[in-house]
Amino acid sequence: RMCEPFKNKGITKIAGIESRGFIFGMPMAYEMNLPFIPIRKPGKLPAATVKESYSLEYGMDSIEMHSDAVIKGDNVLIVDDLLATGGTMSAAAKLIERQGGEVHAAAFVIELAFLKGREKLKGINVHSLISYDNE
């Protein structure tokens, strides 16, 4: 069900955010016969990386991806398990765009709509299987 909205849409790569984004993104990449890009916490990837920092309610955090994972013209679908405030997904989108890629969409299993994470993802098509509207 998570792949259906994105089949035959010109997506060239799927990125997943550590770690539950891997659980959903890797099978989606396999199903759609596309390369998978892991986006991880700093210091976890073995080759040269690019980093994006973002603010949390309680401080700052960062994510990284390999510097050669995305090239100009790539059309990337980013996958994670949960959309809450949108900070991590927004940072992932910035990483991809900084390397020359375009973010086709962001896909989630669950969206906590009452936290308004979509507001940080303006211009990105957001797809979620389940959405909770009240706390």
ABEGO torsion letter per residue (X at the ends): XAAAAABGAGBABBBBBOAAAAAAAAAAAAAAGBBBBBBBBBGABABBBBBBBBBBAAEBBBBBBBAAABBBGBBBBBBBABBBAGAAAAAAAAAAAAAGBBBABBBBABBBAAAGAAAAABGBBBBBABBBABX
